[in-house]
Amino acid sequence: MTHNRSQKTLIVVGGPTASGKTALGISLAQHYHTSILSADSRQFYKELNIGVARPSTSELETVKHHFIAHKSIHDYYSAGEYERDAIKTLNKVFETNDCAVMVGGSGLFINAVLHGFHEAPKDDGTVRNNLHILYNEKGIDGLINRLTEIDPVYAQSIDNQNPQRLMRAIERVEISGRTHDQITKPKIATRSFKAIEISIDHNREKLYDRINQRVDWMMQNGLLEEVKALESFKNLNALKTVGYAELFAYLDGKISLAEAVEQIKQNTRRYAKRQVTWFKNKSQSVWFKHNELDKVLALVEGSIKRN
């Protein structure tokens, strides 16, 4: 990797869903004539578009993006694999640019790139089988109770309506003997670049309003059709996610379309709340409003000058 006089800089734009990360990230990438690495784990999948708020064709053409629609919903892609691939990509970008931009709301993936990631030990199948038995006998409440027993802190923040995610969380703790916080605690990998972490802030009412409007926009722009085309794959882990799970329930006749849309809004608001908590507690972010590009640039320039 070549080094210019100054240290290389990764500008990370984080924060909750619907906060305006895409637009700010593109503005920063244009300013520094560089490219964007997506750190949105739902945008990795090429079959998912409207429901994951993938950047538009014109936005993708404006600035080069990496890690958008590069995997299939049939692929498993871990934070450890993302760390490896993202570092390779950054090294390539830094050959010709002093800056790169990372945009996304998946804190675990961002942290993996900034600090390194502990891969959990592998299961021989026993723990997974026992968890499936527990789920079949006691349902999702059985999984929630088990996770609460062994990792009460993580049980408070996880999406507790997603059985696959609950099982994975329990599995990691049971196999490793460590809590989620201990497993994901940065191993402090040595990085050749400096990171500047920025998160976008809205008051809760404004953010929830933006979320509700975006869900309405998604429905008007073909989300139901996108979900219908994926119905035969609804059991895949990549599709057990907000915006898809609720519409699968509608297609199964379990709820009305209006109820599904209201649930998407509610579950997205809950997800955003968890994201805000994560970025406030687990990142070194400086918080800005979505339209404060000049202030963001002033922070970045000041940090680069101090290199």
MOQUIVEN-V232335 format. One record per pair of residues at least 24 apart in sequence whose ideal C-beta (glycine too) atoms are under 7 Angstrom apart, sorted by the first residue. I is the first residue (numbers start at 1). J is the second residue. Records with the same first field share a line. If there is no record, write none. Layout:
BEGIN
I = J + J
END
This chain:
BEGIN
1 = 91 + 94 + 95 + 192
2 = 95
4 = 98
6 = 98 + 304 + 307
7 = 193 + 194 + 307
8 = 94 + 98 + 192 + 193
9 = 98 + 99 + 193 + 194 + 196 + 304
10 = 90 + 100 + 102 + 193 + 195
11 = 99 + 101 + 196 + 198 + 300
12 = 102 + 110 + 195 + 196 + 197 + 198
13 = 101 + 103 + 198
14 = 104 + 105 + 110 + 197 + 199 + 279 + 283 + 285
15 = 105 + 199 + 200 + 275 + 279
16 = 105 + 207 + 272 + 275 + 276
17 = 105 + 211 + 268 + 271 + 272 + 275
18 = 207 + 210 + 211 + 214 + 272
19 = 200 + 202 + 207 + 290
20 = 200 + 290
21 = 103 + 105 + 200
22 = 55 + 59 + 103
24 = 200 + 290 + 293
25 = 101 + 103
26 = 59 + 62 + 63
27 = 293
28 = 101 + 296
29 = 63 + 101
30 = 63
31 = 297
32 = 97 + 99
33 = 97
34 = 93 + 97 + 99 + 100 + 101
35 = 63 + 64 + 65 + 66 + 93 + 100
36 = 63 + 65 + 66 + 101 + 103
37 = 66 + 67 + 86 + 89 + 100 + 102
38 = 65 + 66 + 67 + 68 + 103 + 104
39 = 102 + 103 + 104 + 106 + 109 + 110
40 = 104 + 105 + 106
41 = 106 + 109
42 = 241
43 = 68
44 = 70 + 71 + 77
45 = 69 + 71 + 72 + 73 + 238
46 = 71 + 72
47 = 72 + 73 + 230
48 = 73
49 = 226
50 = 218 + 221 + 222 + 223 + 226
51 = 218 + 223 + 226 + 227 + 243 + 244
53 = 214
73 = 233 + 236 + 238 + 239
74 = 236
79 = 108 + 109 + 112 + 117
80 = 112 + 117 + 119
82 = 109 + 112
83 = 112 + 113 + 116 + 117
86 = 113
87 = 113
90 = 193
94 = 193
105 = 275
107 = 278 + 279 + 282 + 283
108 = 184
111 = 184 + 186 + 282
114 = 195
115 = 186 + 187 + 188 + 189
116 = 186 + 187 + 188 + 189
118 = 183 + 184 + 187
120 = 172 + 175 + 176 + 183
121 = 175 + 176
123 = 171 + 175
127 = 171 + 174 + 175
128 = 171
131 = 167 + 170 + 171
135 = 163 + 167
143 = 167 + 170
146 = 170
150 = 174
151 = 179 + 180
153 = 179 + 181
154 = 179 + 180 + 181
157 = 274 + 277
162 = 240
164 = 237 + 240
194 = 307
196 = 299 + 300 + 303
197 = 283 + 284 + 285 + 286
198 = 285 + 286 + 288 + 296
199 = 279 + 283 + 285 + 287
200 = 288 + 290
201 = 287 + 288 + 289
207 = 272
208 = 269
211 = 265 + 268 + 269 + 272
212 = 265
215 = 261 + 264 + 265 + 268
218 = 243
219 = 261
242 = 267 + 268 + 271
END
